[in-house]
Amino acid sequence: MISAEFFCAELDRRGYGFFSGVPCSFLKGPFALLEQRDSYVPAPNEGIALSMAAGAELGGTRAVVLAQNSGLGNLLDPLTSLTMAYEIPLLLFVSLRGWPNAEDDEPHHAAMGAGTIGVLESVGVAHGILDPAEESLGALLDRAEEARRENRSFVVLVPAKTVDAHPVPAAASDAEMDRREAVSAIAGHLGDALVYSTTGMISRELFGIVDNPRNFYMQGSMGHAIGLGLGTALNRPDQQVVVIDGDGAAVMHLGGLALVGERRPANLTHFVLDNGAYDSTGGQRTRDVAMRWDELALAAGYRTGRVCRTAKEITAHMAEIEGVPGPHLVALHIGRGGATPPRVTSAHTNAEVRARFQAAATASRKDDLP
Ligand SMILES: Cc1ncc(C[n+]2csc(CCOP(=O)(O)OP(=O)(O)O)c2C)c(N)n1
């Protein structure tokens, strides 16, 4: 396997000076090293990583974007309409989750695993697949250099087990709760709400604590749990809806919060578990400066916004907002890490999760709704 040190040293040697992206566990080694540099800026989504990298290039700094192939959807627009249209050459590393065999990975990676190479080919972006030998990285970076001479970008595709891991430096935290305690506390207040939980460990934690047909474990679609929750809340005013988000996912599509604040569904409660990290992909930091979720919620138009630091505070706050019309945002300040919860797919296919959720949701539907 290529070591993370060699990977980063090779980029340094070739003069790359700015790095951004959203982590993938296949690239956690380089992320762990890059995180220690000022020249790395964690991006809220892959499209912003790409546009920032393009801005760095326009200012004369060679830039690199690192992303999971699920993030290709987020960066395809600026890749084609910005960097291709304006001929700004970038170097991208895009992991290949769900490739070459979809069965070896989680099902939400299947379509993009099979489609990544075809998507790049269809829009005409030069690319090559990395293999675990150091020479492979050098050869692909030489090809990126050739593309750069013609002002074209180059994508290095990174399959599983090609770049080695590297320890993530421990982050100081004043958190008094971990993910399990936070999700357990929320679970005690769900009643008969329809629940959408975000991608990664948070859905797995909820599943491990209380598996319920009214839980929609949304693996994949990072940042879109709030869209699901809003769509259901607006169309089912008779039904309480809960969204359990991560800070990385909530920030990825912050526009969803703005829309909740504008539409103001009274029946929506939005929990955000803020550990300051992308815990599910190895604990890389999301932001250096903590988000003021309470102020953000109120500024966006939520009816209430609160940050809770302990399970006790959550219980007290839930009693306070009981019966008060939402939308409510409840951010939970939590620590990183913890035991790895079971995969939802160990018990249910995604289609089963959807079918039993939809059955539960429609069973509670009042006849006089449109
Ligand atoms: C568009 C997209 N980019 C990247 C990923 C990879 N990914 C899966 S979970 C995750 C971290 C989510 O972070 P957060 O919402 O803060 O929750 P946490 O993992 O900390 O519980 C990432 C980056 C993804 N699934 N989709």
The ligand as an ORCA input file, in Angstrom:
! r2SCAN-3c Opt
* xyz 1 1
  C     -21.558     13.557     -0.367
  C     -20.807     12.718      0.592
  N     -19.543     13.061      0.923
  C     -18.836     12.301      1.790
  C     -19.382     11.189      2.339
  C     -18.592     10.291      3.283
  N     -19.106     10.364      4.629
  C     -19.969      9.435      5.144
  S     -20.413      9.748      6.696
  C     -19.443     11.126      6.739
  C     -19.289     11.935      7.985
  C     -20.561     12.551      8.470
  O     -20.230     13.509      9.455
  P     -21.284     14.030     10.486
  O     -22.552     14.357      9.802
  O     -20.646     15.110     11.279
  O     -21.597     12.760     11.413
  P     -20.562     11.855     12.249
  O     -19.913     10.950     11.272
  O     -19.598     12.770     12.939
  O     -21.436     11.113     13.205
  C     -18.790     11.340      5.519
  C     -17.865     12.445      5.248
  C     -20.711     10.874      1.966
  N     -21.367      9.808      2.447
  N     -21.374     11.645      1.095
*
